[in-house]
């Protein structure tokens, strides 16, 4: 179910959103939602270089594999 969020923008920023939204044939709400989702995706995930570095690090991969196996076997202890 969609939720409503109230956002207060000064007139200059709102005008910029309106111009961009009109140019791309979308509502201001859709523009803000899309921009926020893109921001989250860019900042939550690793980029291609970081992913390549992780995949290429054999010591890290081995440690992650051991940790995954320990977790599956419920070995070790929880450290909050």
Buried (B, 14 or more C-beta within 10 A) or exposed (E): EEEEEEEEEEEEEEEEBEEEBEEEEEEBEEBBBEEEEEEEEEEEEEEEEEEEEEEEEEEEEEEEEEEEEEEEEEEEEEEE
